[in-house]
Amino acid sequence: MIIDESTDRIRNLTEREFEAEYGASRYTCNVLANRSRFVAGHMSTNIVTRAFSPIISLNMDYVCAVVGPPELDYPLVGMNQGNFIFLGSLATGVRKTVEEFGVDRLAPGDLLVSNDPYRVGNHVNDACFIRPVFHGGRIVSFTVIRAHMLDIGGIIPGGFSLFKKNVYENGLVVPPMRIFEKGEPVKEVLRLFLDNGRFAATLLPDFFTINSSCALGDEQIQESVERYGLDAWLGAMRYSLDSSAEAMRRALQTLPDGEYEGEDVLDTDGADSEEIYRFHVTVIKKGKRVEVDLSGSSRQARTSLNATPLDAQTSAALGLKVLLDPQTPFTSGTYRNIDLVIPPGTISSAMPDASTHFYWEVQAALVNALINALAEPLGSRAIGGLYGSTNLHTGSGMTPDGRPWFSAAELEAQFGGWGATDAGDADGHTGTFTLNQRLTPTEEIERRVPVLLTAREYIPDTGGPGKYRGGSGFRKDSLFLADGDHWLMPLHFRFPSGFGVNGGKAGRVGGSWFFENQDPDKPECEYRLVGATDTDGVVVSGVVDENGALDENGEFAFFARVPYWTENKGSTLRWITNGGGGWGDPFEREIEAVIRDVRDGYVTILGALRDYGVVVVGDPDEDPEGLTIDEAATAAARA
């Protein structure tokens, strides 16, 4: 290779050297590199506008990608702005699926499928669809979609249960096989999915939508190869990979050499309340390479709180990408200077036949641990910790008129606060770094599920105090209009997840409660939350006092002390999510920013004094614009 990694950069190549290396001009390679992302984006538009499943069309739990041919070892070269939980498994999943099926057996118009977590990562609902792109009789690329199938069988409708103990309880596991052959559906394979999964009427059209989306990508790649030539197309892929590798390599060189350790924890795996699961990350940086060692993490869980090594690979690369090189596109080249050490049998490298259904919770904890590990060497570039768990809910029951109802994550993940940075305050009510999904519109939730969302609001004084404030925790109240059974999966209410950096403080820890209706025949029960506090509810999870109110010195309430929660209509589920960590000394926060926070409801008057040393005078509810600062008292408080 012409490029000497110790001194040169791709941009320093002469035009002659560049063409000799990549088979096309610099301009053409950049056009085609962007074309790969353009193709993935068009595939995404096709699937999101045509999918029947709400978890695809509304939550966007999928990713579309362009992957290189076997001769380049199946690299990821372009993807849409999709769900980041699939980053580490995309390229390897394609390689394993195609090579096990047989490259020589593929034909134009074929669509392969596999969903085995131990082959392609993630969980069984996240099926991997792969279409080979042929030109001149050879495979020049693959168009790929990883998409969450609404149901794949198993013991729980929709699959979202923490309490599954092995892969067999997850549902159907499909080895690499053809689901479309030369453009035509393979009926036997479709029947395999439809006979094992619930909601066949939703699944069937989604398979055709996925096939058409991959075909659209195929068509657009053909157009590019016809216009620019095969050598240019292949060269542009190598250029994309080298550019990503160079960007990460140069970003790593800004990190001081050394060994750094960080940790995050999840409350429990749901089997009991005794065993806490730790995610220990050791980062060893030397020169232009970095090693991410996960050896100190807990053993694999007894339930479905596990991940595969491919999922851990996602966390390692994504965490470093977020911290060091967020500006450039992600490709397989991003991994080139990253080594991952991960012994078998840990919670982030589970062995068969463990269930990996909640792999994304493991990914999020690993990213938070990595952010924690690099907080010190990054200095001012450090990021505060995130809110933690997605706090999923699955429910089912019968409506008053006798119709079955069901919700598998349709009540959304419960988002929370991000950590602050040197750029400013953090967002609240945002997903973890590993998720890039939309929340379901309230109207759509209430149309699909017998529920009213009676509150969605930020909680004051929950974002970690700092010169820049962490994102606030969030309250959501869901009033159920039908009897039902509820499976709740909160995993990060035992310890703060939103740690502070550079003198910033941790965000507050949340919890969850049921406000139970004991007499559903009384209509006034539907309004009993007016004026209610957390102590009026039955605590599901959190560290609480004897009355059920959040108290960092209280006792941990274990959410799985009952297998599931059976509630009458008129009962309300409340979530309060964690706040993100602050950045910098809170007493250095601008006074005007504090009074603005009080006016906007992010901080109370008491919190302004306690956390920021700012004495605010006035009534933020009755006269928010009339708030003033007692300058003398503030100076004394900050002294």
Secondary structure, DSSP 8 states (H G I E B T S, - for coil): ----TTT--GGGS-HHHHHHHHSS-HHHHHHHHHHHHHHHHHHHHHHHHH---HHHHTT--EEEEEE--GGGTS-EEEE-S--GGGHHHHHHHHHHHHHHH-GGG--TT-EEEE--HHHH-S-TTEEEEEEEEEETTEEEEEEEEEEE-S---SSSTTS--TT--SGGGT-----SEEEEETTEE-HHHHHHHHHHSS-HHHHHHHHHHHHHHHHHHHHHHHHHHHHH-HHHHHHHHHHHHHHHHHHHHHHHTTS-SEEEEEEEEES--SS-SS--EEEEEEEEEETTEEEEE-TTS-B--SSS----HHHHHHHHHHHHHHHH--SS---GGGGTTEEEE--TTBTTB--TT---TTHHHHHHHHHHHHHHHTHHHHGGG----------EEEEEEE-TTS-EEEEESTT----B----BTTB---SSB--TT-------HHHHHHHSSEEEEEEEE-TT-S--SSB-----EEEEEEESS-EEEEEE----SS--S--BTT-------EEEEE--S-TT-GGGGGTTTT--GGGSEEEEEEE-TTS-B-TTSEEE-GGGSSSEEE-TT-EEEEE------BS-GGGS-HHHHHHHHHHTSS-HHHHHHHH---EES-TTT-GGG-EE-HHHHHHHH-
